[in-house]
Amino acid sequence: MIKIRCATIINDYCIHLEFSDGSLGDFDCRELIARDTEMVRPLSDPAFFNQFFLELGALCWRNGFALSAGSLQQKLAQQGQLQYTEAA
């Protein structure tokens, strides 16, 4: 099971993700936030967005919204944004 090992803000609504299998990528959350659903609406506030945390290898926010490592990794791969370190 893939987990997020490390997540770091790199700029507005973009998070650098490092996965347990050695892959990594920068996930831009603006498209997700643009959906403007009840769960993602709070993420449009930069202060709230920046309060993400990792729980059981998933990217989470305090309103209960979570993105699994697998779904994020798949999205990055589809966008051609997933990279692998030499150690992987």
Order of alpha helices (4+ residues) and beta strands (2+ residues): beta-beta-beta-alpha-alpha-beta-beta-beta-alpha-beta
